[in-house]
Amino acid sequence: MVKTAEASSLKLTPRLELELARRLHQHQQERYWHGELPVLLLERCWLKLQAIPVERLAAELPPDCTAAAPELEAFRHCCREGLSQEAAEAHCWREFGEEACRLALKRHWQAQERGHGGWTLEIYLAFLARYQQSFAASGPRPLPLLILARAGTAEPHRLLWLAAP
């Protein structure tokens, strides 16, 4: 889902290439991490490029956090500790209640069926950490571009870090 790329490798229209170059140049002027830093979102079907502040990314593109439900985390922890799936389930039912466990599992599977383009809480948090770390390093800063998956497909969103020329 993540790789570094040159903006010219994306095969975009001349207008979008100019827009990317302008935004990449502007991004190099930034000196410190803050919530207004841009994240570029590209809708390929409509050739629409938009920049949103990183602080609004979770609202615009909510990460799927259903896998991080406490009930499911506890189940996975019990299995890692050596309990059978049946024993882990019984433990979780005692700790959280049968209905809460079933609801957490149902929400998780519904999110899987709806699709989230692979944009999970874990990936979102790793993205934020990498973006923030890019400001701790010296040299050119990569600009994040999320190429959104086509609606109704199982393909994942693609995260590219655009390198300054």
N, C-alpha and C positions, 0 to 999 in steps of 0.2 A: 504494500500500500504506500510505502514511502520511498522516494528516491530524489536525488538532486538532478536537475536538468537545466539546459540552456533554454531560454525563452524561444529561441529560433527553432528548436527541435519539435515544437508543438504543432507545426503546420496549421497556423491560424490565418485568418484574413489579414490583409495589410493593416486595416484599421485596428484590429485587436493586437497585432504585433506592436504597433506604435503605442497603444495604451499600456501594454505590458512593459515596454521599454521605459515609458514615462514613470510608471509606478515603481519600477525597479530603481530608477535613478532617484526618485523622491525618497524611497526607503533607505537608500545609502546615506541620506542626510540625517536620519534619526540617530541619536546618540545614547539613548537609554530606553529601558523597557518601560512601557506604560500601556494602559488599556485601549488607547486609541490607535495602536499600531494596526495596520491593515492585514486582513486575510482575504485573499482573492478567491472568489467562487466562480467557476466556469460551468455554465449550462451548455453543453456541446450542441444539443438539438436546436437551440435557439441562437447559438453563437452569442450568448449573453455573458458578459464579464462584469462582476460587481465586486466592490471592495467593501467589507464590513469591518468594524473595529473588533479586535480580538475579544474585547469584553462582552460583545453581543453574540459571539459565535455559538455558544451553547443555546441561546434563545432562538437563533435563526436555523441552526442545524443541531437539534437536541441529540446528544449521544444516548445510545441505548444502555441503560444502567440496570436493566432487569436481571442480568446475570449476577449483579452485585447485591441482590436482595439478601438480607441477613439469614433467612431461612435456607437459601441455596448455598450460601457461603458455609453455613454450619454443616450442611449435608456433605459438601466437598471436603471440609476439614475432617469430619468423622471418617470418611472413606480413606483419606490420606493417612489417618491414624491407625488404619487396619480394620475398621469395622466393616462388616458386610453391608451391602446396600440396604438390606432389610433392617438391620440393626441401626444403621445411620438414619433411616427414615423414621423408625420408632423413636429414636432419641430426639429428632427434630419435632416430631408430633408432640412429645411430652414438653419440650422447651417452648415451642411457639404455638402449638395447637394445630390440629389436623387441617382445619379450614384455612388458616393463614399459610400453611405450607402448600396446600393445593392451589391457593390463589397466586402465590409467588410463582409457582411452576406454570400455571396457566398464563400469567402475564408474560413470562419469559418466552413461552412457545408462541404466543400471539405476536410478540415482537419479532420473533424469527420468521414467522409466516408473512408479516407485513413487509419485512425487510428494512434494513437500516443502513444499507450500503457498507456494512462492516465498520460503521462509525460507532464504536463502543466507548464506554466511559474510560476504559483502560487506554485505548488509542488516543482519545481526546486529552487525557492527562499527560500522556507521553508527548503529544504534540505541543501542549503548553510548555512543558519542561524544556523541550528542544528549542522552541522559539525564544524563551527567556534566556537560555544558555547562549544563544547566538549573539546576545548583547554583552555577554561577559568576555567573549573572545574578541581579539583584534582582527582587523581585516574586513573584507566585504561581508555583508550580512545577507543570507539567502532570504527570499521573500516566499512565504507559503502560498501555494495555489492548490485549492481543492477542486478537482475535476469531478463534478457530481455524476453519479450513476444515472443512467436513463431510468425514468419512472417505469415501474412494472417489470423490471428485470432483476435478476439475482446478482448482477455484477456489482462489485464494490466501488465506492468512491476511491479516487486515486489522489494521494497527497504528493505533490511535487514541491521541492524547495528550489526555487529559481535562483540560479547563480548569476551574480553580476558579471557582465562581460569584462 
